[in-house]
Amino acid sequence: MQTYWGIDLGGTKIEGAILSAPSPDAVVIRKRIATEADKGYEHIISQVARLVDMLKAETGYQPDRIGFGTPGTFDPRLKVMKGSNTTSMNGRNMPLDLEKALGTAVAIANDANCFALAEATLGAVPEVAPDYRCVFGVIMGTGVGGGVVFRGHDGVPFVQNGLQGIGGEWGHNILEENGYSCYCGKQGCNEQVFSGPALQRFYKDISGDERNLKEILARHEAGTDPYASQTIDRLLEYFGRAISTIINFMDPDAIVLGGGVGNIDLLYTEGVERAKKYVFNNGVIDTHILKPKLGDSAGVFGAAML
């Protein structure tokens, strides 16, 4: 039987899944174990091998290929990982090391690309744009990122990793000159404007109070806190600017908003209205701006679809 194997390799947990068909309803097994990243790179590889052995033992299936969603990206020129917050992965040829440890061919992509691929193939997009040619997946949470999926001439979707492995890296475009400093070395990146921590930092800077984003949103909706309203207005305005750049240079059929900030309903109404001011299309946006459908399954399902 044809099976689809995916591993979502996170900083705290590793999740594996086997699908019997490319469908969210075809899960044979899902299993999680701790990453134990503090024990080093070789231990992470051994944990992956342990999880794969568990999946084999419990199902009796053998993989022909395994897809991996990872933090950071694999640079296809330098043959090393880069930009991972699990820092021990950086500078290592993870695909080669995984293939040696598992005795199986692997495919690897950034976790945001896996999110985009999952929602494009199994999630929100097929319901509204089944004949899509391009989908952009946005992550707006603790960090900000993105992934790009195209449908090839053969009808098969593929992730656009790019020449340097940075395809879809939307989170680190400069949005606000002289804004908050980012670990990437720039200031005012998308991530430092409307990620959850950046919005909370902005609120604290203007109000003197420390509140989480859920509280800030509730205070804005209640109309009781002008600082909260200023923070949410900042989110909507800068989201509109940032999302317009995706539409202008890619014109995707759909954009799916993932991550905790992506749960804010105002993004799909007022946020889209703000974007209309900046889109080079006479104020018209026909792009589907969608909530994700797969929840925390997106990472492992997208890895399997690789």
FIROBA-238583 format. One record per residue: residue in three letters; y, x, z of N, C-alpha, C in turn. Coordinates in pm, whole numbers, padded with zeros to 5 digits, always signed. Last residue first. Example, Ala and Ser with C-alpha at 12.3 -4.5 7.8 and 13.67 -1.06 7.14 Angstrom:
2
Ser-00225+01285+00708-00106+01367+00714+00003+01290+00787
Ala-00569+01319+00780-00450+01230+00780-00330+01320+00780
//
This chain:
306
Leu+01633+00535+00118+01655+00660+00045+01533+00697-00039
Met+01545+00327+00271+01578+00297+00131+01612+00422+00050
Ala+01524+00444+00520+01401+00408+00449+01427+00381+00301
Ala+01796+00466+00581+01717+00586+00566+01588+00557+00488
Gly+01854+00192+00605+01916+00270+00498+01841+00400+00474
Phe+01705+00136+00834+01671+00071+00709+01730+00147+00590
Val+01840+00291+01024+01701+00324+00995+01655+00257+00864
Gly+02103+00174+01011+02077+00317+00996+01936+00348+00954
Ala+02075-00106+01052+02126-00054+00925+02090+00093+00905
Ser+02009-00209+01294+01898-00176+01204+01945-00102+01079
Asp+02224-00294+01434+02182-00156+01458+02058-00118+01377
Gly+02320-00515+01170+02339-00465+01306+02291-00323+01321
Leu+02303-00634+00922+02183-00573+00976+02198-00518+01117
Lys+02539-00729+00814+02436-00826+00849+02323-00765+00934
Pro+02893-00672+00844+02755-00629+00821+02656-00733+00871
Lys+03149-00858+00677+03087-00815+00802+02943-00772+00773
Leu+03335-00758+00386+03223-00824+00451+03192-00768+00589
Ile+03525-00833+00124+03536-00757+00248+03442-00825+00347
His+03502-00820-00217+03442-00885-00100+03456-00790+00019
Thr+03795-00808-00414+03688-00733-00349+03634-00814-00230
Asp+04020-00918-00508+03897-00995-00529+03776-00927-00465
Ile+04341-00925-00429+04219-00854-00390+04101-00948-00409
Val+04665-00892-00561+04539-00967-00563+04425-00876-00520
Gly+04908-00764-00602+04886-00834-00476+04757-00914-00468
Asn+04887-00634-00847+04976-00749-00834+04948-00833-00710
Asn+04732-00412-00796+04673-00523-00870+04755-00650-00850
Phe+04707-00180-00616+04772-00177-00747+04711-00286-00837
Val+04768-00260-00279+04672-00253-00389+04745-00263-00522
Tyr+04956-00306-00086+04938-00169-00130+04840-00155-00247
Lys+04959-00566-00006+05088-00503-00034+05072-00369-00103
Lys+04697-00620+00059+04748-00671-00068+04882-00609-00106
Ala+04661-00532+00318+04616-00446+00208+04672-00491+00074
Arg+04746-00749+00467+04827-00627+00467+04790-00538+00349
Glu+04532-00922+00415+04666-00958+00368+04757-00835+00365
Val+04331-00787+00552+04323-00795+00406+04460-00833+00348
Gly+04426-00830+00814+04408-00695+00763+04402-00691+00611
Glu+04418-01110+00838+04547-01042+00836+04536-00900+00783
Thr+04115-01116+00776+04221-01210+00738+04353-01136+00724
Tyr+03959-00919+00868+03912-00990+00749+04014-01092+00698
Leu+04077-00833+01102+04070-00740+00989+04038-00813+00859
Leu+04039-01032+01289+04169-01023+01222+04168-00927+01103
Asp+03791-00987+01408+03802-01086+01301+03933-01076+01224
Ile+03639-00692+01477+03764-00766+01501+03793-00858+01384
Asn+03427-00532+01419+03396-00667+01467+03522-00752+01488
Gly+03513-00279+01360+03488-00369+01247+03453-00510+01289
Val+03500-00152+01601+03631-00200+01558+03616-00299+01443
Gly+03220-00087+01601+03276-00182+01696+03412-00236+01656
Gly+03066-00079+01270+03122-00021+01390+03191-00124+01476
Gly+03154-00171+00927+03064-00153+01040+03135-00089+01157
Leu+03233-00360+00661+03296-00297+00776+03198-00291+00893
Val+03192-00316+00318+03130-00367+00440+03186-00288+00559
Ile+03319-00416+00016+03338-00321+00124+03283-00385+00250
Ala+03225-00462-00326+03226-00505-00187+03254-00387-00097
Asp+03279-00353-00572+03250-00495-00566+03262-00547-00422
Pro+03554-00114-00571+03416-00156-00546+03401-00307-00549
Asp+03764+00064-00677+03750-00076-00715+03608-00126-00695
Met+03840+00328-00632+03701+00299-00663+03679+00159-00717
Phe+04114+00348-00587+04049+00456-00661+03903+00429-00694
Asn+04192+00098-00471+04266+00155-00583+04186+00261-00658
Ile+04012+00061-00261+04014-00035-00371+04084+00026-00493
Ile+04081+00278-00099+03944+00264-00149+03942+00173-00271
Thr+04346+00217-00044+04316+00339-00120+04174+00336-00176
Ser+04327-00012+00109+04382-00024-00026+04352+00100-00109
Ile+04243+00080+00352+04144+00010+00270+04195-00005+00127
Ala+04484+00194+00446+04367+00278+00422+04265+00211+00332
Arg+04661-00025+00467+04694+00090+00383+04569+00169+00345
Gly+04515-00189+00646+04551-00237+00513+04584-00123+00419
Phe+04507-00021+00871+04383-00059+00803+04412-00106+00662
Tyr+04777-00020+00934+04717+00103+00884+04580+00078+00819
Glu+04807-00292+01010+04891-00231+00907+04826-00107+00848
Leu+04613-00330+01212+04610-00411+01090+04690-00345+00977
Leu+04686-00136+01411+04553-00140+01351+04556-00211+01216
Arg+04947-00224+01470+04925-00090+01415+04789-00083+01346
Asp+04888-00470+01582+04967-00465+01459+04951-00329+01391
Ile+04759-00381+01810+04681-00453+01709+04757-00458+01576
Thr+04981-00261+01939+04860-00183+01908+04778-00251+01799
Gln+05155-00473+01974+05199-00359+01894+05080-00273+01850
Ser+05001-00628+02145+05033-00679+02011+05080-00567+01919
Ala+05004-00463+02369+04877-00494+02304+04901-00544+02162
Tyr+05273-00475+02425+05215-00346+02390+05079-00364+02322
Pro+05314-00742+02496+05374-00692+02372+05318-00556+02330
Asp+05105-00968+02621+05127-00823+02633+05184-00769+02503
Thr+05034-01227+02581+05090-01193+02712+05132-01047+02723
Gly+04889-01350+02381+05034-01341+02366+05105-01299+02493
Ala+04621-01359+02361+04682-01447+02462+04834-01447+02453
Glu+04578-01161+02175+04550-01299+02136+04610-01398+02235
His+04646-00935+02333+04722-00969+02212+04703-01115+02175
Arg+04446-00948+02521+04585-00962+02566+04677-00992+02448
Ala+04222-00903+02361+04234-01030+02435+04378-01053+02479
Leu+04273-00641+02271+04265-00751+02176+04286-00885+02246
Ile+04257-00503+02516+04381-00499+02437+04384-00616+02339
Glu+03990-00547+02587+04098-00601+02671+04230-00607+02593
Lys+03865-00406+02381+03836-00549+02400+03946-00615+02483
Leu+03952-00146+02420+03999-00220+02303+03974-00369+02316
Asn+04053-00085+02764+03964-00072+02649+04009-00166+02538
Arg+04349+00073+02901+04264-00044+02880+04171-00018+02761
Glu+04590+00205+03102+04467+00241+03032+04378+00118+03023
Asp+04948+00210+03066+04825+00156+03122+04705+00197+03038
Gly+05166+00294+02927+05138+00362+03053+05013+00314+03122
Ser+05234+00201+02677+05239+00108+02791+05228+00178+02926
Ile+05212+00400+02488+05331+00314+02484+05345+00225+02606
Asp+04975+00536+02557+05099+00612+02535+05223+00523+02541
Lys+04786+00331+02563+04820+00400+02687+04953+00473+02674
Tyr+04777+00269+02287+04818+00168+02386+04861+00234+02517
Phe+04677+00511+02186+04810+00463+02146+04862+00362+02248
Arg+04423+00512+02300+04518+00619+02333+04661+00576+02300
Gln+04310+00292+02174+04325+00290+02320+04425+00397+02365
Leu+04309+00388+01912+04387+00269+01945+04411+00259+02095
Ala+04132+00604+01941+04270+00629+01898+04359+00510+01931
Pro+03886+00483+02018+03957+00571+02111+04103+00596+02072
Gly+03837+00327+01773+03855+00266+01904+03930+00357+02001
Ser+04042+00438+01495+03916+00434+01570+03943+00369+01704
Phe+04296+00450+01372+04238+00320+01408+04091+00324+01449
Val+04387+00724+01386+04481+00611+01382+04413+00483+01428
Gln+04202+00917+01361+04297+00932+01471+04404+00824+01473
Glu+04069+00845+01131+03996+00841+01259+04090+00849+01378
Asn+04261+00897+00935+04221+00759+00963+04156+00748+01101
Cys+04460+01167+01078+04350+01115+00995+04326+00967+01027
Gly+04665+01295+01218+04688+01162+01162+04582+01115+01065
Gln+04608+01635+01128+04673+01538+01216+04684+01404+01143
Lys+04318+01856+01110+04436+01789+01056+04497+01697+01163
Gly+04090+01949+01228+04196+02044+01204+04323+01983+01147
Cys+03895+01784+01314+03876+01841+01180+03985+01940+01144
Tyr+03977+01675+01550+03889+01790+01559+03867+01857+01424
Cys+04326+01593+01516+04184+01561+01498+04101+01689+01509
Ser+04624+01477+01673+04542+01586+01621+04395+01547+01619
Tyr+04815+01189+01574+04730+01257+01671+04646+01366+01602
Gly+05059+01264+01311+04991+01178+01408+04907+01259+01505
Asn+05197+01377+01102+05228+01420+01239+05171+01327+01345
Glu+05147+01096+00896+05202+01232+00909+05238+01259+01054
Glu+04869+00915+00874+04995+00916+00949+05042+01060+00965
Leu+04652+00969+00713+04714+00838+00703+04852+00837+00768
Ile+04441+01191+00552+04561+01179+00636+04630+01045+00608
Asn+04092+01142+00576+04211+01144+00491+04333+01122+00581
His+03864+01112+00724+03945+01231+00746+04046+01253+00633
Gly+03713+00891+00662+03770+00900+00796+03868+01014+00814
Trp+03589+00906+00418+03715+00832+00427+03787+00856+00559
Glu+03378+01043+00256+03439+01087+00383+03581+01033+00396
Gly+03244+00986+00019+03271+00876+00111+03340+00916+00240
Gly+03082+01297-00008+03113+01170-00072+03133+01060+00031
Ile+03021+01551+00072+03124+01480+00148+03165+01349+00080
Gly+02861+01731-00063+02801+01652+00044+02899+01570+00123
Gln+02976+01846-00278+02981+01923-00153+02922+01847-00035
Leu+02926+01655-00479+02903+01797-00505+02893+01878-00376
Gly+02773+01353-00341+02879+01435-00396+02842+01582-00406
Asn+02631+01129-00260+02656+01235-00163+02766+01329-00209
Gln+02606+00822-00321+02688+00927-00381+02721+01031-00275
Val+02290+00671-00329+02401+00718-00248+02474+00828-00322
Phe+02186+00414-00556+02180+00550-00505+02305+00582-00427
Pro+01979+00149-00687+02096+00196-00611+02076+00341-00566
Val+01867+00092-01013+01829+00145-00881+01953+00196-00809
Gly+01927+00022-01270+01929-00083-01168+01896-00036-01029
Asp+01961+00217-01449+01824+00165-01437+01814+00056-01332
His+02218+00292-01405+02191+00214-01527+02050+00156-01527
Gly+02262+00247-01043+02244+00322-01167+02218+00232-01286
Arg+02501+00149-00823+02379+00104-00888+02371+00176-01022
Phe+02622+00345-00547+02632+00296-00683+02498+00241-00728
Val+02779+00372-00238+02654+00341-00307+02687+00288-00446
Val+02927+00570+00010+02939+00510-00123+02800+00490-00183
Gly+03072+00554+00338+02964+00590+00246+02976+00511+00118
Gly+03271+00677+00615+03241+00588+00503+03127+00642+00419
Gly+03431+00664+00940+03366+00729+00827+03339+00630+00718
Val+03553+00727+01259+03574+00653+01135+03510+00732+01022
Gly+03423+00682+01596+03478+00759+01486+03501+00668+01367
Thr+03375+00457+01741+03421+00576+01813+03481+00676+01715
Gly+03445+00282+01452+03401+00270+01590+03461+00382+01673
Met+03388+00198+01153+03509+00199+01236+03466+00175+01381
Ile+03257+00277+00849+03227+00281+00992+03359+00293+01067
Val+03205+00112+00545+03301+00170+00638+03243+00168+00779
Gly+03075+00143+00224+03046+00108+00362+03139+00183+00455
Phe+03120+00014-00093+03168+00113+00003+03138+00061+00143
Val+02943-00023-00395+02967-00073-00259+03017+00043-00174
Cys+02911-00113-00732+02959-00015-00635+02986-00085-00502
Arg+02796-00318-00874+02787-00183-00931+02825-00077-00829
Tyr+02611-00618-00796+02714-00517-00767+02687-00388-00844
Asp+02476-00855-00823+02482-00766-00939+02586-00655-00920
Pro+02514-00998-00588+02381-00944-00618+02379-00847-00736
Ala+02724-01058-00385+02743-00978-00507+02610-00915-00548
Val+02639-01210-00173+02765-01247-00239+02788-01172-00369
Glu+02392-01115-00091+02419-01259-00078+02543-01302-00156
Pro+02396-00836-00112+02321-00915-00211+02350-01064-00206
Val+02561-00756+00122+02611-00754-00016+02530-00841-00112
Ala+02437-00755+00375+02539-00854+00344+02571-00865+00195
Gly+02126-00608+00313+02212-00677+00408+02309-00775+00349
Leu+01980-00450+00142+01906-00543+00228+01995-00635+00311
Thr+02161-00303-00016+02030-00340-00069+01961-00450+00010
Ala+02400-00267+00122+02403-00295-00022+02271-00348-00073
Glu+02320-00205+00378+02393-00330+00358+02399-00367+00209
Ala+02192+00045+00322+02120-00067+00384+02190-00199+00357
Leu+02402+00199+00218+02284+00170+00136+02206+00051+00190
Ala+02578+00213+00436+02621+00152+00311+02501+00113+00225
Phe+02413+00348+00624+02468+00216+00654+02505+00144+00525
Cys+02384+00589+00486+02266+00505+00511+02307+00362+00546
Asn+02645+00681+00496+02585+00651+00366+02461+00563+00381
Ala+02661+00723+00769+02748+00621+00708+02698+00584+00569
Asp+02476+00930+00809+02446+00798+00865+02536+00689+00807
Asn+02400+01125+00516+02484+01096+00631+02460+00954+00680
Ala+02060+01185+00418+02196+01140+00390+02268+01117+00521
Ile+01764+01305+00262+01854+01307+00375+01993+01262+00332
Ala+01414+01294+00213+01547+01271+00156+01641+01255+00275
Val+01118+01499+00203+01218+01422+00273+01341+01402+00185
Ala+00763+01536+00182+00894+01542+00118+00992+01454+00195
Thr+00573+01676+00448+00607+01560+00366+00744+01582+00304
Gly+00518+01830+00666+00428+01839+00551+00450+01726+00453
Leu+00680+01848+00888+00611+01722+00863+00507+01730+00752
Ala+00790+02104+00894+00733+02048+01017+00645+01927+00990
Lys+00883+02137+00631+00784+02230+00686+00713+02169+00807
Glu+01069+01928+00618+00954+01928+00527+00844+02021+00578
Leu+01252+02014+00812+01177+01890+00832+01054+01886+00743
Asp+01351+02246+00690+01281+02256+00819+01200+02130+00849
Leu+01472+02138+00460+01361+02233+00447+01281+02240+00577
Pro+01671+01971+00579+01566+01915+00492+01445+02008+00479
Met+01824+02167+00734+01742+02065+00799+01638+02003+00705
Asn+01923+02455+00758+01867+02385+00642+01770+02280+00692
Arg+02216+02481+00963+02070+02486+00947+02028+02407+00823
Gly+02481+02446+01019+02439+02577+00971+02290+02590+00948
Asn+02430+02213+01281+02520+02274+01185+02473+02415+01149
Met+02266+02133+01487+02219+02110+01349+02303+02186+01247
Ser+02403+02174+01719+02293+02267+01690+02237+02248+01550
Thr+02580+01960+01745+02628+02086+01685+02516+02184+01652
Thr+02610+01666+01669+02497+01736+01731+02504+01877+01678
Asn+02813+01615+01498+02849+01624+01639+02731+01667+01725
Ser+02829+01796+01193+02751+01712+01284+02799+01728+01427
Gly+02942+01952+00992+03017+01837+01042+02940+01748+01137
Lys+02648+02041+00803+02784+02068+00851+02844+01939+00904
Met+02346+02209+00703+02415+02095+00760+02554+02138+00805
Val+02298+02390+00394+02303+02381+00540+02372+02251+00580
Lys+02323+02471+00127+02190+02438+00180+02188+02439+00334
Leu+02548+02509-00019+02519+02609+00083+02382+02590+00147
Arg+02524+02284-00188+02548+02418-00242+02506+02526-00143
Pro+02486+02055-00038+02384+02091-00137+02404+02228-00200
Asp+02518+02014+00296+02591+02072+00184+02491+02119+00080
Phe+02465+01724+00467+02396+01841+00414+02472+01889+00291
Thr+02667+01611+00745+02621+01606+00607+02548+01735+00571
Gly+02670+01412+01052+02707+01523+00966+02651+01507+00826
Pro+02369+01254+01161+02511+01283+01181+02547+01407+01100
Thr+02141+01111+00917+02178+01211+01016+02328+01209+01044
Gly+01855+00954+00804+01997+00939+00824+02038+01030+00938
Phe+01592+01025+00586+01657+01057+00713+01806+01028+00704
Gly+01281+00914+00449+01426+00921+00441+01486+00943+00579
Ile+00987+01064+00336+01057+01005+00450+01207+01024+00430
Arg+00696+01012+00140+00832+01064+00150+00898+00994+00268
Asp+00449+00915+00181+00466+01002+00064+00600+01074+00071
Pro+00293+00881+00503+00410+00873+00416+00398+00964+00294
Gln+00017+00683+00593+00065+00819+00568+00185+00810+00473
Tyr-00099+00455+00850-00035+00486+00722+00007+00632+00716
Gly-00187+00382+01096-00286+00434+01003-00230+00469+00867
Thr-00020+00300+01300-00033+00215+01181-00147+00256+01089
Glu-00024+00481+01506-00022+00339+01541-00040+00247+01421
Ala-00021+00731+01382-00134+00694+01467-00140+00544+01491
Lys+00227+00730+01247+00101+00742+01172-00015+00690+01255
Leu+00402+00715+01465+00402+00609+01364+00273+00611+01282
Met+00338+00957+01593+00316+00830+01663+00311+00714+01563
Asp+00425+01142+01401+00282+01136+01438+00249+01006+01509
Val+00699+01086+01412+00625+01058+01289+00475+01051+01317
Leu+00755+01180+01672+00774+01040+01639+00695+01002+01513
Arg+00697+01456+01642+00624+01374+01740+00635+01226+01707
Ala+00888+01530+01455+00746+01540+01420+00660+01456+01515
Val+01117+01489+01613+01098+01412+01490+00950+01412+01452
Gln+01070+01682+01807+01075+01542+01846+01057+01451+01725
Ser+01093+01915+01657+00962+01882+01715+00957+01737+01761
Ile+01365+01905+01595+01266+01899+01486+01129+01860+01542
Ile+01464+01937+01857+01493+01815+01781+01392+01798+01668
His+01376+02195+01912+01320+02084+01988+01347+01951+01917
Glu+01534+02344+01741+01389+02343+01719+01323+02228+01795
Tyr+01792+02294+01859+01757+02249+01724+01606+02240+01703
Gly+01804+02195+02212+01817+02282+02095+01759+02225+01967
Lys+01820+02039+02431+01714+02140+02432+01713+02224+02304
Asp+02003+01843+02386+02046+01955+02470+01942+02067+02475
Ala+01873+01638+02255+01945+01737+02175+01987+01859+02256
Glu+01684+01435+02294+01687+01552+02382+01755+01669+02313
Thr+01623+01193+02168+01645+01313+02086+01632+01439+02169
Ala+01369+00965+02272+01492+01039+02301+01502+01161+02210
Ile+01243+00725+02035+01224+00821+02141+01356+00895+02162
Arg+01137+00412+01899+01243+00505+01937+01193+00602+02044
Lys+01009+00228+01621+00983+00299+01745+01097+00397+01772
Arg+00868-00035+01437+00989+00039+01472+00966+00104+01608
Ile+00656-00145+01172+00672-00091+01307+00810-00027+01318
Val+00690-00307+00949+00556-00286+01002+00564-00239+01147
Val+00916-00534+00826+00901-00422+00919+00757-00418+00971
Ala+01021-00710+00639+00893-00644+00611+00870-00524+00701
Asp+01268-00819+00645+01160-00901+00703+01023-00836+00688
Pro+01435-00662+00502+01445-00655+00649+01338-00736+00719
Ser+01268-00495+00234+01317-00620+00290+01330-00605+00441
Pro+01086-00347+00040+01230-00330+00063+01295-00459+00109
Ala+00784-00337+00239+00855-00378+00119+01004-00355+00146
Ser+00698-00243+00473+00595-00263+00371+00654-00306+00238
Leu+00857+00015+00656+00866-00115+00590+00756-00124+00486
Ile+00883+00179+00959+00806+00169+00836+00821+00027+00784
Ala+01111+00380+01145+01063+00249+01101+00982+00265+00974
Gly+01245+00549+01430+01166+00548+01308+01122+00408+01274
Glu+01515+00702+01593+01442+00578+01564+01368+00592+01431
Ile+01614+00897+01853+01560+00904+01718+01480+00777+01697
Lys+01913+00929+02052+01781+00872+02022+01745+00894+01877
Thr+02142+01085+02071+02070+01050+02194+01931+00992+02168
Gly+02231+01138+01813+02249+01240+01915+02170+01212+02043
Gly+01983+01026+01568+02109+01023+01641+02115+01129+01749
Leu+01834+00961+01285+01839+01074+01379+01976+01079+01447
Asp+01623+00740+01171+01765+00744+01206+01778+00846+01319
Ile+01393+00742+00916+01423+00797+01047+01574+00802+01065
Gly+01164+00545+00725+01300+00588+00756+01310+00640+00898
Trp+00948+00470+00465+00962+00533+00595+01106+00580+00613
Tyr+00773+00225+00307+00904+00288+00308+00930+00338+00450
Thr+00469+00201+00116+00545+00187+00239+00675+00267+00228
Gln+00222+00052-00081+00351+00120-00081+00423+00096+00050
Met-00119+00084+00000+00000+00000+00000+00124+00087+00000
//
